[in-house]
Amino acid sequence: MAENFSEHKSVLIKNGVIVGSKKPAVDILIENGVIKEIGNVTNHPTDIHIVDLKGAYVSPGWADIHVHLREPGREDEETISSGSDAAMAGGFTAVCCMPNTNPPLDSEDMITSIKERAVGHLVKVYPIGTVSKERKGEELAEIGNMVEAGAVGFSDDGDPVYDDALMRIALEYSKMFGVPIVNHSEVRSLAKGGVMNEGAVSARLGIPGIPSHAEDIMVARDIRLIELTNGRLHVPHISSIETLELVRRAKAKGLAVTCEVTPHHLSLTDTNFEKFDAAYKVNPPLRTEEDIDALRNGLADGTIDCIASDHAPHSPEENEADLLDAPFGLVGLETAFGVCVVNLLDTKVLNLEQLIEKLSAAPRKIYNLPPAEIKVGKNANMTFFDITTEWKVDSSQFLSQSRNTPYEGMTLKGKVLGVVNGNKVYQAD
């Protein structure tokens, strides 16, 4: 567990401005992990732990529903503990971990193991199980048993479910159990060998490209299948105008489809590849300025439901490989909020209340996670932050075990000051 973490029977949050409230700064009294009083708290135990926010913001705890914790199999890159520490430092009190581990999360025992390993941490870890056994796309995994063990959704993340009939059955199960199927949105034959977005920049740089069609063709198929099954589909890391329009039309029809966007797809473009740096190599790839504008508008109008980091740690040895051989992915838990403040708040794409909704309530609804509410009688689950502090990204200070970030040295804005979950408290330096 990270430093600056502690557990207390009684906690008093002083002088915090609750996001969405018209009231000035208030105090929040927490007893045994439950909110007991909100207002001007004067009567409290003498041995209480006090967190003075001095007018900073308090919001319901944030949730990141697309995180790779790498355990089991690649504990050199991340563990459940280190990834949870990174989430905590990033302001998140809950994460959903993806199942493309080694071995994959394809059984009741594997889901139970993840939940047991996460016990005791401030951050609640919710496992996502595989759609198919061993992520091979051939035979349906034990979806019912995994739901009973605590799986909140299903994905062969990193690999799309190609078999139409298998995907149909999975969506039927999603309807039965009320959980989403999250299909990796990629037609591999179109993306094969690609490193970045296919377009004018890739042609100029001579780098193999991945067309946006590789994403939207798969999403179009999946939407047709939820029309057939009335199942629940969640589209991960949406990156292109075409995919956005497909989701918009599906929602207009009343289909049960949701989607997420990452901070990097809202802030970086394919022109960043002019640096020939593997830190910008992500899947789906960084697209164009036109795509970014469309995605930001999609967030604002509600087509895109939430923001998720797609936190994907890799070892230094892998990231130092040739651009063509380096793995896709970046670490995003500890930079997500700062990127969002600069690219969404400062640009007035979203107001603060809307941004927090995309980080807290909306992701929790997608996976039916327990809500985080700042109300008397509710379990304490809160994030503290400001939106004015500027800071320079220094990956050597990350709590994640990995350092693969494209934001190294960049100045971001907005600082996470801490989180509370029950009787557990984390305060940043």
Summary of the structure (lengths in Angstrom):
residues: 429
radius of gyration: 20.9
end to end distance: 15.2
largest distance: 68.0
contacts: 1592
relative contact order: 0.16
helix: 32%
strand: 23%
